[in-house]
Amino acid sequence: MKLPRDVSGAALVTALRRLGYEKVRQRGSHVRVTTREGGEHHEVIPLHDPIRTKTLASILKSIARHHGIGVPELLRKLNIR
């Protein structure tokens, strides 16, 4: 599966609201988001434009694992192409 290459950190933070993630704090160019759906889960999102592909892959794998879904399904839920 090929990941999108033009996802910004701000767009990802906004998209993650669909899964119940909320911005908890920001330090410099990094935002920490948290959800309590399916148990508590935290993720740090760099506000880079675009996010590096390996960084994005790591973030998406972690979120998908927490929600018990695959990365392709996660991308559909977040409406990221």
mmCIF file of the N, C-alpha and C atoms, coordinates in Angstrom:
data_MODEL
# 
_entry.id   MODEL 
# 
loop_
_atom_site.group_PDB 
_atom_site.id 
_atom_site.type_symbol 
_atom_site.label_atom_id 
_atom_site.label_alt_id 
_atom_site.label_comp_id 
_atom_site.label_asym_id 
_atom_site.label_entity_id 
_atom_site.label_seq_id 
_atom_site.pdbx_PDB_ins_code 
_atom_site.Cartn_x 
_atom_site.Cartn_y 
_atom_site.Cartn_z 
_atom_site.occupancy 
_atom_site.B_iso_or_equiv 
_atom_site.pdbx_formal_charge 
_atom_site.auth_seq_id 
_atom_site.auth_comp_id 
_atom_site.auth_asym_id 
_atom_site.auth_atom_id 
_atom_site.pdbx_PDB_model_num 
ATOM 1   N N  . MET A 1 1  ? 0.835   -1.183 0.000  1.00 0.00 ? 1  MET A N  1 
ATOM 2   C CA . MET A 1 1  ? 0.000   0.000  0.000  1.00 0.00 ? 1  MET A CA 1 
ATOM 3   C C  . MET A 1 1  ? 0.878   1.244  0.000  1.00 0.00 ? 1  MET A C  1 
ATOM 4   N N  . LYS A 1 2  ? 0.524   2.184  -0.810 1.00 0.00 ? 2  LYS A N  1 
ATOM 5   C CA . LYS A 1 2  ? 1.316   3.397  -0.933 1.00 0.00 ? 2  LYS A CA 1 
ATOM 6   C C  . LYS A 1 2  ? 0.706   4.504  -0.074 1.00 0.00 ? 2  LYS A C  1 
ATOM 7   N N  . LEU A 1 3  ? 1.536   5.127  0.735  1.00 0.00 ? 3  LEU A N  1 
ATOM 8   C CA . LEU A 1 3  ? 1.059   6.218  1.588  1.00 0.00 ? 3  LEU A CA 1 
ATOM 9   C C  . LEU A 1 3  ? 1.061   7.532  0.822  1.00 0.00 ? 3  LEU A C  1 
ATOM 10  N N  . PRO A 1 4  ? 0.149   8.431  1.175  1.00 0.00 ? 4  PRO A N  1 
ATOM 11  C CA . PRO A 1 4  ? 0.177   9.757  0.555  1.00 0.00 ? 4  PRO A CA 1 
ATOM 12  C C  . PRO A 1 4  ? 1.449   10.491 0.959  1.00 0.00 ? 4  PRO A C  1 
ATOM 13  N N  . ARG A 1 5  ? 1.971   11.312 0.091  1.00 0.00 ? 5  ARG A N  1 
ATOM 14  C CA . ARG A 1 5  ? 3.246   11.991 0.340  1.00 0.00 ? 5  ARG A CA 1 
ATOM 15  C C  . ARG A 1 5  ? 3.091   13.460 0.698  1.00 0.00 ? 5  ARG A C  1 
ATOM 16  N N  . ASP A 1 6  ? 1.868   13.959 0.689  1.00 0.00 ? 6  ASP A N  1 
ATOM 17  C CA . ASP A 1 6  ? 1.678   15.398 0.887  1.00 0.00 ? 6  ASP A CA 1 
ATOM 18  C C  . ASP A 1 6  ? 0.806   15.728 2.100  1.00 0.00 ? 6  ASP A C  1 
ATOM 19  N N  . VAL A 1 7  ? 0.837   14.876 3.140  1.00 0.00 ? 7  VAL A N  1 
ATOM 20  C CA . VAL A 1 7  ? 0.017   15.103 4.327  1.00 0.00 ? 7  VAL A CA 1 
ATOM 21  C C  . VAL A 1 7  ? 0.774   16.021 5.284  1.00 0.00 ? 7  VAL A C  1 
ATOM 22  N N  . SER A 1 8  ? 0.137   17.110 5.656  1.00 0.00 ? 8  SER A N  1 
ATOM 23  C CA . SER A 1 8  ? 0.759   18.017 6.629  1.00 0.00 ? 8  SER A CA 1 
ATOM 24  C C  . SER A 1 8  ? 0.371   17.578 8.039  1.00 0.00 ? 8  SER A C  1 
ATOM 25  N N  . GLY A 1 9  ? 1.157   17.994 9.008  1.00 0.00 ? 9  GLY A N  1 
ATOM 26  C CA . GLY A 1 9  ? 0.856   17.672 10.399 1.00 0.00 ? 9  GLY A CA 1 
ATOM 27  C C  . GLY A 1 9  ? -0.471  18.258 10.842 1.00 0.00 ? 9  GLY A C  1 
ATOM 28  N N  . ALA A 1 10 ? -0.748  19.488 10.434 1.00 0.00 ? 10 ALA A N  1 
ATOM 29  C CA . ALA A 1 10 ? -2.000  20.145 10.810 1.00 0.00 ? 10 ALA A CA 1 
ATOM 30  C C  . ALA A 1 10 ? -3.200  19.392 10.234 1.00 0.00 ? 10 ALA A C  1 
ATOM 31  N N  . ALA A 1 11 ? -3.083  18.935 8.986  1.00 0.00 ? 11 ALA A N  1 
ATOM 32  C CA . ALA A 1 11 ? -4.177  18.178 8.362  1.00 0.00 ? 11 ALA A CA 1 
ATOM 33  C C  . ALA A 1 11 ? -4.396  16.855 9.081  1.00 0.00 ? 11 ALA A C  1 
ATOM 34  N N  . LEU A 1 12 ? -3.326  16.204 9.509  1.00 0.00 ? 12 LEU A N  1 
ATOM 35  C CA . LEU A 1 12 ? -3.450  14.933 10.222 1.00 0.00 ? 12 LEU A CA 1 
ATOM 36  C C  . LEU A 1 12 ? -4.114  15.135 11.577 1.00 0.00 ? 12 LEU A C  1 
ATOM 37  N N  . VAL A 1 13 ? -3.724  16.176 12.300 1.00 0.00 ? 13 VAL A N  1 
ATOM 38  C CA . VAL A 1 13 ? -4.341  16.469 13.602 1.00 0.00 ? 13 VAL A CA 1 
ATOM 39  C C  . VAL A 1 13 ? -5.846  16.696 13.419 1.00 0.00 ? 13 VAL A C  1 
ATOM 40  N N  . THR A 1 14 ? -6.218  17.443 12.392 1.00 0.00 ? 14 THR A N  1 
ATOM 41  C CA . THR A 1 14 ? -7.631  17.704 12.107 1.00 0.00 ? 14 THR A CA 1 
ATOM 42  C C  . THR A 1 14 ? -8.358  16.409 11.762 1.00 0.00 ? 14 THR A C  1 
ATOM 43  N N  . ALA A 1 15 ? -7.762  15.571 10.929 1.00 0.00 ? 15 ALA A N  1 
ATOM 44  C CA . ALA A 1 15 ? -8.391  14.311 10.521 1.00 0.00 ? 15 ALA A CA 1 
ATOM 45  C C  . ALA A 1 15 ? -8.559  13.363 11.704 1.00 0.00 ? 15 ALA A C  1 
ATOM 46  N N  . LEU A 1 16 ? -7.619  13.383 12.634 1.00 0.00 ? 16 LEU A N  1 
ATOM 47  C CA . LEU A 1 16 ? -7.682  12.472 13.779 1.00 0.00 ? 16 LEU A CA 1 
ATOM 48  C C  . LEU A 1 16 ? -8.839  12.794 14.719 1.00 0.00 ? 16 LEU A C  1 
ATOM 49  N N  . ARG A 1 17 ? -9.421  13.978 14.608 1.00 0.00 ? 17 ARG A N  1 
ATOM 50  C CA . ARG A 1 17 ? -10.608 14.303 15.422 1.00 0.00 ? 17 ARG A CA 1 
ATOM 51  C C  . ARG A 1 17 ? -11.743 13.332 15.140 1.00 0.00 ? 17 ARG A C  1 
ATOM 52  N N  . ARG A 1 18 ? -11.787 12.791 13.918 1.00 0.00 ? 18 ARG A N  1 
ATOM 53  C CA . ARG A 1 18 ? -12.832 11.831 13.546 1.00 0.00 ? 18 ARG A CA 1 
ATOM 54  C C  . ARG A 1 18 ? -12.765 10.566 14.391 1.00 0.00 ? 18 ARG A C  1 
ATOM 55  N N  . LEU A 1 19 ? -11.598 10.272 14.923 1.00 0.00 ? 19 LEU A N  1 
ATOM 56  C CA . LEU A 1 19 ? -11.427 9.086  15.763 1.00 0.00 ? 19 LEU A CA 1 
ATOM 57  C C  . LEU A 1 19 ? -11.403 9.444  17.241 1.00 0.00 ? 19 LEU A C  1 
ATOM 58  N N  . GLY A 1 20 ? -11.778 10.666 17.567 1.00 0.00 ? 20 GLY A N  1 
ATOM 59  C CA . GLY A 1 20 ? -11.862 11.075 18.963 1.00 0.00 ? 20 GLY A CA 1 
ATOM 60  C C  . GLY A 1 20 ? -10.576 11.626 19.551 1.00 0.00 ? 20 GLY A C  1 
ATOM 61  N N  . TYR A 1 21 ? -9.573  11.885 18.723 1.00 0.00 ? 21 TYR A N  1 
ATOM 62  C CA . TYR A 1 21 ? -8.317  12.447 19.220 1.00 0.00 ? 21 TYR A CA 1 
ATOM 63  C C  . TYR A 1 21 ? -8.476  13.944 19.436 1.00 0.00 ? 21 TYR A C  1 
ATOM 64  N N  . GLU A 1 22 ? -7.937  14.423 20.533 1.00 0.00 ? 22 GLU A N  1 
ATOM 65  C CA . GLU A 1 22 ? -7.961  15.844 20.855 1.00 0.00 ? 22 GLU A CA 1 
ATOM 66  C C  . GLU A 1 22 ? -6.541  16.333 21.092 1.00 0.00 ? 22 GLU A C  1 
ATOM 67  N N  . LYS A 1 23 ? -6.298  17.558 20.699 1.00 0.00 ? 23 LYS A N  1 
ATOM 68  C CA . LYS A 1 23 ? -4.993  18.184 20.934 1.00 0.00 ? 23 LYS A CA 1 
ATOM 69  C C  . LYS A 1 23 ? -4.870  18.447 22.430 1.00 0.00 ? 23 LYS A C  1 
ATOM 70  N N  . VAL A 1 24 ? -3.846  17.872 23.033 1.00 0.00 ? 24 VAL A N  1 
ATOM 71  C CA . VAL A 1 24 ? -3.661  17.993 24.481 1.00 0.00 ? 24 VAL A CA 1 
ATOM 72  C C  . VAL A 1 24 ? -2.648  19.088 24.799 1.00 0.00 ? 24 VAL A C  1 
ATOM 73  N N  . ARG A 1 25 ? -1.554  19.094 24.054 1.00 0.00 ? 25 ARG A N  1 
ATOM 74  C CA . ARG A 1 25 ? -0.545  20.137 24.279 1.00 0.00 ? 25 ARG A CA 1 
ATOM 75  C C  . ARG A 1 25 ? 0.341   20.257 23.052 1.00 0.00 ? 25 ARG A C  1 
ATOM 76  N N  . GLN A 1 26 ? 1.061   21.358 23.014 1.00 0.00 ? 26 GLN A N  1 
ATOM 77  C CA . GLN A 1 26 ? 1.996   21.591 21.918 1.00 0.00 ? 26 GLN A CA 1 
ATOM 78  C C  . GLN A 1 26 ? 3.285   22.109 22.499 1.00 0.00 ? 26 GLN A C  1 
ATOM 79  N N  . ARG A 1 27 ? 4.379   21.607 21.942 1.00 0.00 ? 27 ARG A N  1 
ATOM 80  C CA . ARG A 1 27 ? 5.693   22.093 22.349 1.00 0.00 ? 27 ARG A CA 1 
ATOM 81  C C  . ARG A 1 27 ? 6.493   22.294 21.074 1.00 0.00 ? 27 ARG A C  1 
ATOM 82  N N  . GLY A 1 28 ? 6.721   23.534 20.735 1.00 0.00 ? 28 GLY A N  1 
ATOM 83  C CA . GLY A 1 28 ? 7.417   23.834 19.494 1.00 0.00 ? 28 GLY A CA 1 
ATOM 84  C C  . GLY A 1 28 ? 6.581   23.405 18.308 1.00 0.00 ? 28 GLY A C  1 
ATOM 85  N N  . SER A 1 29 ? 7.175   22.596 17.438 1.00 0.00 ? 29 SER A N  1 
ATOM 86  C CA . SER A 1 29 ? 6.473   22.171 16.231 1.00 0.00 ? 29 SER A CA 1 
ATOM 87  C C  . SER A 1 29 ? 5.863   20.779 16.365 1.00 0.00 ? 29 SER A C  1 
ATOM 88  N N  . HIS A 1 30 ? 5.640   20.313 17.591 1.00 0.00 ? 30 HIS A N  1 
ATOM 89  C CA . HIS A 1 30 ? 5.063   18.994 17.810 1.00 0.00 ? 30 HIS A CA 1 
ATOM 90  C C  . HIS A 1 30 ? 3.822   19.103 18.690 1.00 0.00 ? 30 HIS A C  1 
ATOM 91  N N  . VAL A 1 31 ? 2.781   18.382 18.300 1.00 0.00 ? 31 VAL A N  1 
ATOM 92  C CA . VAL A 1 31 ? 1.515   18.384 19.024 1.00 0.00 ? 31 VAL A CA 1 
ATOM 93  C C  . VAL A 1 31 ? 1.274   16.990 19.576 1.00 0.00 ? 31 VAL A C  1 
ATOM 94  N N  . ARG A 1 32 ? 0.804   16.916 20.804 1.00 0.00 ? 32 ARG A N  1 
ATOM 95  C CA . ARG A 1 32 ? 0.427   15.626 21.382 1.00 0.00 ? 32 ARG A CA 1 
ATOM 96  C C  . ARG A 1 32 ? -1.086  15.533 21.337 1.00 0.00 ? 32 ARG A C  1 
ATOM 97  N N  . VAL A 1 33 ? -1.577  14.445 20.736 1.00 0.00 ? 33 VAL A N  1 
ATOM 98  C CA . VAL A 1 33 ? -3.017  14.198 20.679 1.00 0.00 ? 33 VAL A CA 1 
ATOM 99  C C  . VAL A 1 33 ? -3.330  12.948 21.489 1.00 0.00 ? 33 VAL A C  1 
ATOM 100 N N  . THR A 1 34 ? -4.532  12.916 22.060 1.00 0.00 ? 34 THR A N  1 
ATOM 101 C CA . THR A 1 34 ? -4.934  11.809 22.923 1.00 0.00 ? 34 THR A CA 1 
ATOM 102 C C  . THR A 1 34 ? -6.372  11.427 22.610 1.00 0.00 ? 34 THR A C  1 
ATOM 103 N N  . THR A 1 35 ? -6.658  10.133 22.696 1.00 0.00 ? 35 THR A N  1 
ATOM 104 C CA . THR A 1 35 ? -8.030  9.647  22.624 1.00 0.00 ? 35 THR A CA 1 
ATOM 105 C C  . THR A 1 35 ? -8.264  8.708  23.793 1.00 0.00 ? 35 THR A C  1 
ATOM 106 N N  . ARG A 1 36 ? -9.503  8.602  24.186 1.00 0.00 ? 36 ARG A N  1 
ATOM 107 C CA . ARG A 1 36 ? -9.882  7.654  25.229 1.00 0.00 ? 36 ARG A CA 1 
ATOM 108 C C  . ARG A 1 36 ? -10.738 6.534  24.641 1.00 0.00 ? 36 ARG A C  1 
ATOM 109 N N  . GLU A 1 37 ? -10.986 6.572  23.333 1.00 0.00 ? 37 GLU A N  1 
ATOM 110 C CA . GLU A 1 37 ? -11.779 5.529  22.672 1.00 0.00 ? 37 GLU A CA 1 
ATOM 111 C C  . GLU A 1 37 ? -10.939 4.256  22.554 1.00 0.00 ? 37 GLU A C  1 
ATOM 112 N N  . GLY A 1 38 ? -11.475 3.164  23.070 1.00 0.00 ? 38 GLY A N  1 
ATOM 113 C CA . GLY A 1 38 ? -10.749 1.898  23.030 1.00 0.00 ? 38 GLY A CA 1 
ATOM 114 C C  . GLY A 1 38 ? -9.585  1.871  24.004 1.00 0.00 ? 38 GLY A C  1 
ATOM 115 N N  . GLY A 1 39 ? -9.636  2.688  25.040 1.00 0.00 ? 39 GLY A N  1 
ATOM 116 C CA . GLY A 1 39 ? -8.525  2.833  25.972 1.00 0.00 ? 39 GLY A CA 1 
ATOM 117 C C  . GLY A 1 39 ? -7.745  4.090  25.635 1.00 0.00 ? 39 GLY A C  1 
ATOM 118 N N  . GLU A 1 40 ? -6.948  4.549  26.545 1.00 0.00 ? 40 GLU A N  1 
ATOM 119 C CA . GLU A 1 40 ? -6.205  5.795  26.326 1.00 0.00 ? 40 GLU A CA 1 
ATOM 120 C C  . GLU A 1 40 ? -5.037  5.567  25.367 1.00 0.00 ? 40 GLU A C  1 
ATOM 121 N N  . HIS A 1 41 ? -4.873  6.485  24.423 1.00 0.00 ? 41 HIS A N  1 
ATOM 122 C CA . HIS A 1 41 ? -3.779  6.386  23.461 1.00 0.00 ? 41 HIS A CA 1 
ATOM 123 C C  . HIS A 1 41 ? -3.273  7.783  23.144 1.00 0.00 ? 41 HIS A C  1 
ATOM 124 N N  . HIS A 1 42 ? -1.959  7.942  23.176 1.00 0.00 ? 42 HIS A N  1 
ATOM 125 C CA . HIS A 1 42 ? -1.322  9.230  22.890 1.00 0.00 ? 42 HIS A CA 1 
ATOM 126 C C  . HIS A 1 42 ? -0.469  9.086  21.638 1.00 0.00 ? 42 HIS A C  1 
ATOM 127 N N  . GLU A 1 43 ? -0.369  10.164 20.899 1.00 0.00 ? 43 GLU A N  1 
ATOM 128 C CA . GLU A 1 43 ? 0.498   10.174 19.718 1.00 0.00 ? 43 GLU A CA 1 
ATOM 129 C C  . GLU A 1 43 ? 1.054   11.584 19.564 1.00 0.00 ? 43 GLU A C  1 
ATOM 130 N N  . VAL A 1 44 ? 2.305   11.685 19.143 1.00 0.00 ? 44 VAL A N  1 
ATOM 131 C CA . VAL A 1 44 ? 2.935   12.982 18.900 1.00 0.00 ? 44 VAL A CA 1 
ATOM 132 C C  . VAL A 1 44 ? 2.993   13.196 17.393 1.00 0.00 ? 44 VAL A C  1 
ATOM 133 N N  . ILE A 1 45 ? 2.454   14.328 16.949 1.00 0.00 ? 45 ILE A N  1 
ATOM 134 C CA . ILE A 1 45 ? 2.388   14.649 15.527 1.00 0.00 ? 45 ILE A CA 1 
ATOM 135 C C  . ILE A 1 45 ? 3.276   15.860 15.246 1.00 0.00 ? 45 ILE A C  1 
ATOM 136 N N  . PRO A 1 46 ? 4.257   15.725 14.361 1.00 0.00 ? 46 PRO A N  1 
ATOM 137 C CA . PRO A 1 46 ? 5.057   16.899 13.997 1.00 0.00 ? 46 PRO A CA 1 
ATOM 138 C C  . PRO A 1 46 ? 4.245   17.801 13.061 1.00 0.00 ? 46 PRO A C  1 
ATOM 139 N N  . LEU A 1 47 ? 4.285   19.087 13.290 1.00 0.00 ? 47 LEU A N  1 
ATOM 140 C CA . LEU A 1 47 ? 3.534   20.028 12.451 1.00 0.00 ? 47 LEU A CA 1 
ATOM 141 C C  . LEU A 1 47 ? 4.357   20.421 11.233 1.00 0.00 ? 47 LEU A C  1 
ATOM 142 N N  . HIS A 1 48 ? 4.892   19.438 10.559 1.00 0.00 ? 48 HIS A N  1 
ATOM 143 C CA . HIS A 1 48 ? 5.695   19.678 9.364  1.00 0.00 ? 48 HIS A CA 1 
ATOM 144 C C  . HIS A 1 48 ? 4.794   19.591 8.134  1.00 0.00 ? 48 HIS A C  1 
ATOM 145 N N  . ASP A 1 49 ? 5.215   20.214 7.064  1.00 0.00 ? 49 ASP A N  1 
ATOM 146 C CA . ASP A 1 49 ? 4.428   20.189 5.839  1.00 0.00 ? 49 ASP A CA 1 
ATOM 147 C C  . ASP A 1 49 ? 5.347   19.915 4.652  1.00 0.00 ? 49 ASP A C  1 
ATOM 148 N N  . PRO A 1 50 ? 5.373   18.691 4.173  1.00 0.00 ? 50 PRO A N  1 
ATOM 149 C CA . PRO A 1 50 ? 4.624   17.512 4.611  1.00 0.00 ? 50 PRO A CA 1 
ATOM 150 C C  . PRO A 1 50 ? 5.382   16.735 5.687  1.00 0.00 ? 50 PRO A C  1 
ATOM 151 N N  . ILE A 1 51 ? 4.658   15.824 6.325  1.00 0.00 ? 51 ILE A N  1 
ATOM 152 C CA . ILE A 1 51 ? 5.292   14.904 7.284  1.00 0.00 ? 51 ILE A CA 1 
ATOM 153 C C  . ILE A 1 51 ? 6.114   13.908 6.466  1.00 0.00 ? 51 ILE A C  1 
ATOM 154 N N  . ARG A 1 52 ? 7.312   13.586 6.934  1.00 0.00 ? 52 ARG A N  1 
ATOM 155 C CA . ARG A 1 52 ? 8.140   12.598 6.227  1.00 0.00 ? 52 ARG A CA 1 
ATOM 156 C C  . ARG A 1 52 ? 7.396   11.264 6.164  1.00 0.00 ? 52 ARG A C  1 
ATOM 157 N N  . THR A 1 53 ? 7.569   10.550 5.080  1.00 0.00 ? 53 THR A N  1 
ATOM 158 C CA . THR A 1 53 ? 6.809   9.333  4.814  1.00 0.00 ? 53 THR A CA 1 
ATOM 159 C C  . THR A 1 53 ? 7.005   8.277  5.903  1.00 0.00 ? 53 THR A C  1 
ATOM 160 N N  . LYS A 1 54 ? 8.236   8.064  6.336  1.00 0.00 ? 54 LYS A N  1 
ATOM 161 C CA . LYS A 1 54 ? 8.476   7.055  7.380  1.00 0.00 ? 54 LYS A CA 1 
ATOM 162 C C  . LYS A 1 54 ? 7.849   7.466  8.708  1.00 0.00 ? 54 LYS A C  1 
ATOM 163 N N  . THR A 1 55 ? 7.876   8.750  9.004  1.00 0.00 ? 55 THR A N  1 
ATOM 164 C CA . THR A 1 55 ? 7.246   9.251  10.228 1.00 0.00 ? 55 THR A CA 1 
ATOM 165 C C  . THR A 1 55 ? 5.743   9.038  10.154 1.00 0.00 ? 55 THR A C  1 
ATOM 166 N N  . LEU A 1 56 ? 5.140   9.383  9.024  1.00 0.00 ? 56 LEU A N  1 
ATOM 167 C CA . LEU A 1 56 ? 3.703   9.199  8.832  1.00 0.00 ? 56 LEU A CA 1 
ATOM 168 C C  . LEU A 1 56 ? 3.336   7.722  8.947  1.00 0.00 ? 56 LEU A C  1 
ATOM 169 N N  . ALA A 1 57 ? 4.126   6.855  8.338  1.00 0.00 ? 57 ALA A N  1 
ATOM 170 C CA . ALA A 1 57 ? 3.862   5.414  8.400  1.00 0.00 ? 57 ALA A CA 1 
ATOM 171 C C  . ALA A 1 57 ? 3.870   4.921  9.841  1.00 0.00 ? 57 ALA A C  1 
ATOM 172 N N  . SER A 1 58 ? 4.834   5.370  10.620 1.00 0.00 ? 58 SER A N  1 
ATOM 173 C CA . SER A 1 58 ? 4.942   4.965  12.018 1.00 0.00 ? 58 SER A CA 1 
ATOM 174 C C  . SER A 1 58 ? 3.733   5.435  12.824 1.00 0.00 ? 58 SER A C  1 
ATOM 175 N N  . ILE A 1 59 ? 3.329   6.686  12.623 1.00 0.00 ? 59 ILE A N  1 
ATOM 176 C CA . ILE A 1 59 ? 2.175   7.249  13.340 1.00 0.00 ? 59 ILE A CA 1 
ATOM 177 C C  . ILE A 1 59 ? 0.910   6.470  12.976 1.00 0.00 ? 59 ILE A C  1 
ATOM 178 N N  . LEU A 1 60 ? 0.701   6.242  11.683 1.00 0.00 ? 60 LEU A N  1 
ATOM 179 C CA . LEU A 1 60 ? -0.516  5.554  11.229 1.00 0.00 ? 60 LEU A CA 1 
ATOM 180 C C  . LEU A 1 60 ? -0.554  4.110  11.722 1.00 0.00 ? 60 LEU A C  1 
ATOM 181 N N  . LYS A 1 61 ? 0.594   3.417  11.736 1.00 0.00 ? 61 LYS A N  1 
ATOM 182 C CA . LYS A 1 61 ? 0.634   2.038  12.239 1.00 0.00 ? 61 LYS A CA 1 
ATOM 183 C C  . LYS A 1 61 ? 0.247   1.986  13.710 1.00 0.00 ? 61 LYS A C  1 
ATOM 184 N N  . SER A 1 62 ? 0.766   2.931  14.484 1.00 0.00 ? 62 SER A N  1 
ATOM 185 C CA . SER A 1 62 ? 0.469   2.969  15.910 1.00 0.00 ? 62 SER A CA 1 
ATOM 186 C C  . SER A 1 62 ? -1.020  3.212  16.155 1.00 0.00 ? 62 SER A C  1 
ATOM 187 N N  . ILE A 1 63 ? -1.600  4.148  15.424 1.00 0.00 ? 63 ILE A N  1 
ATOM 188 C CA . ILE A 1 63 ? -3.022  4.470  15.590 1.00 0.00 ? 63 ILE A CA 1 
ATOM 189 C C  . ILE A 1 63 ? -3.883  3.302  15.124 1.00 0.00 ? 63 ILE A C  1 
ATOM 190 N N  . ALA A 1 64 ? -3.538  2.707  13.986 1.00 0.00 ? 64 ALA A N  1 
ATOM 191 C CA . ALA A 1 64 ? -4.301  1.570  13.469 1.00 0.00 ? 64 ALA A CA 1 
ATOM 192 C C  . ALA A 1 64 ? -4.257  0.398  14.449 1.00 0.00 ? 64 ALA A C  1 
ATOM 193 N N  . ARG A 1 65 ? -3.094  0.138  15.015 1.00 0.00 ? 65 ARG A N  1 
ATOM 194 C CA . ARG A 1 65 ? -2.941  -0.951 15.987 1.00 0.00 ? 65 ARG A CA 1 
ATOM 195 C C  . ARG A 1 65 ? -3.834  -0.701 17.196 1.00 0.00 ? 65 ARG A C  1 
ATOM 196 N N  . HIS A 1 66 ? -3.862  0.536  17.674 1.00 0.00 ? 66 HIS A N  1 
ATOM 197 C CA . HIS A 1 66 ? -4.689  0.866  18.840 1.00 0.00 ? 66 HIS A CA 1 
ATOM 198 C C  . HIS A 1 66 ? -6.171  0.614  18.554 1.00 0.00 ? 66 HIS A C  1 
ATOM 199 N N  . HIS A 1 67 ? -6.606  0.954  17.365 1.00 0.00 ? 67 HIS A N  1 
ATOM 200 C CA . HIS A 1 67 ? -8.028  0.813  17.014 1.00 0.00 ? 67 HIS A CA 1 
ATOM 201 C C  . HIS A 1 67 ? -8.368  -0.558 16.431 1.00 0.00 ? 67 HIS A C  1 
ATOM 202 N N  . GLY A 1 68 ? -7.372  -1.422 16.278 1.00 0.00 ? 68 GLY A N  1 
ATOM 203 C CA . GLY A 1 68 ? -7.607  -2.780 15.801 1.00 0.00 ? 68 GLY A CA 1 
ATOM 204 C C  . GLY A 1 68 ? -8.011  -2.856 14.334 1.00 0.00 ? 68 GLY A C  1 
ATOM 205 N N  . ILE A 1 69 ? -7.470  -1.942 13.529 1.00 0.00 ? 69 ILE A N  1 
ATOM 206 C CA . ILE A 1 69 ? -7.768  -1.937 12.097 1.00 0.00 ? 69 ILE A CA 1 
ATOM 207 C C  . ILE A 1 69 ? -6.453  -1.858 11.322 1.00 0.00 ? 69 ILE A C  1 
ATOM 208 N N  . GLY A 1 70 ? -6.528  -2.027 10.022 1.00 0.00 ? 70 GLY A N  1 
ATOM 209 C CA . GLY A 1 70 ? -5.344  -1.911 9.179  1.00 0.00 ? 70 GLY A CA 1 
ATOM 210 C C  . GLY A 1 70 ? -5.138  -0.461 8.749  1.00 0.00 ? 70 GLY A C  1 
ATOM 211 N N  . VAL A 1 71 ? -3.948  -0.173 8.277  1.00 0.00 ? 71 VAL A N  1 
ATOM 212 C CA . VAL A 1 71 ? -3.622  1.182  7.830  1.00 0.00 ? 71 VAL A CA 1 
ATOM 213 C C  . VAL A 1 71 ? -4.505  1.622  6.654  1.00 0.00 ? 71 VAL A C  1 
ATOM 214 N N  . PRO A 1 72 ? -4.784  0.747  5.647  1.00 0.00 ? 72 PRO A N  1 
ATOM 215 C CA . PRO A 1 72 ? -5.659  1.193  4.558  1.00 0.00 ? 72 PRO A CA 1 
ATOM 216 C C  . PRO A 1 72 ? -7.051  1.618  5.053  1.00 0.00 ? 72 PRO A C  1 
ATOM 217 N N  . GLU A 1 73 ? -7.602  0.842  6.000  1.00 0.00 ? 73 GLU A N  1 
ATOM 218 C CA . GLU A 1 73 ? -8.914  1.197  6.552  1.00 0.00 ? 73 GLU A CA 1 
ATOM 219 C C  . GLU A 1 73 ? -8.835  2.503  7.345  1.00 0.00 ? 73 GLU A C  1 
ATOM 220 N N  . LEU A 1 74 ? -7.743  2.690  8.069  1.00 0.00 ? 74 LEU A N  1 
ATOM 221 C CA . LEU A 1 74 ? -7.548  3.929  8.820  1.00 0.00 ? 74 LEU A CA 1 
ATOM 222 C C  . LEU A 1 74 ? -7.512  5.126  7.875  1.00 0.00 ? 74 LEU A C  1 
ATOM 223 N N  . LEU A 1 75 ? -6.783  4.995  6.781  1.00 0.00 ? 75 LEU A N  1 
ATOM 224 C CA . LEU A 1 75 ? -6.716  6.090  5.810  1.00 0.00 ? 75 LEU A CA 1 
ATOM 225 C C  . LEU A 1 75 ? -8.096  6.416  5.253  1.00 0.00 ? 75 LEU A C  1 
ATOM 226 N N  . ARG A 1 76 ? -8.920  5.383  5.018  1.00 0.00 ? 76 ARG A N  1 
ATOM 227 C CA . ARG A 1 76 ? -10.295 5.624  4.534  1.00 0.00 ? 76 ARG A CA 1 
ATOM 228 C C  . ARG A 1 76 ? -11.103 6.364  5.583  1.00 0.00 ? 76 ARG A C  1 
ATOM 229 N N  . LYS A 1 77 ? -10.989 5.929  6.845  1.00 0.00 ? 77 LYS A N  1 
ATOM 230 C CA . LYS A 1 77 ? -11.756 6.581  7.922  1.00 0.00 ? 77 LYS A CA 1 
ATOM 231 C C  . LYS A 1 77 ? -11.346 8.045  8.092  1.00 0.00 ? 77 LYS A C  1 
ATOM 232 N N  . LEU A 1 78 ? -10.064 8.309  7.915  1.00 0.00 ? 78 LEU A N  1 
ATOM 233 C CA . LEU A 1 78 ? -9.566  9.670  8.081  1.00 0.00 ? 78 LEU A CA 1 
ATOM 234 C C  . LEU A 1 78 ? -9.743  10.494 6.811  1.00 0.00 ? 78 LEU A C  1 
ATOM 235 N N  . ASN A 1 79 ? -10.146 9.828  5.727  1.00 0.00 ? 79 ASN A N  1 
ATOM 236 C CA . ASN A 1 79 ? -10.328 10.495 4.434  1.00 0.00 ? 79 ASN A CA 1 
ATOM 237 C C  . ASN A 1 79 ? -9.026  11.148 3.956  1.00 0.00 ? 79 ASN A C  1 
ATOM 238 N N  . ILE A 1 80 ? -7.924  10.399 4.111  1.00 0.00 ? 80 ILE A N  1 
ATOM 239 C CA . ILE A 1 80 ? -6.616  10.867 3.665  1.00 0.00 ? 80 ILE A CA 1 
ATOM 240 C C  . ILE A 1 80 ? -6.248  10.095 2.405  1.00 0.00 ? 80 ILE A C  1 
ATOM 241 N N  . ARG A 1 81 ? -5.874  10.824 1.385  1.00 0.00 ? 81 ARG A N  1 
ATOM 242 C CA . ARG A 1 81 ? -5.496  10.190 0.112  1.00 0.00 ? 81 ARG A CA 1 
ATOM 243 C C  . ARG A 1 81 ? -4.109  10.607 -0.280 1.00 0.00 ? 81 ARG A C  1 
# 
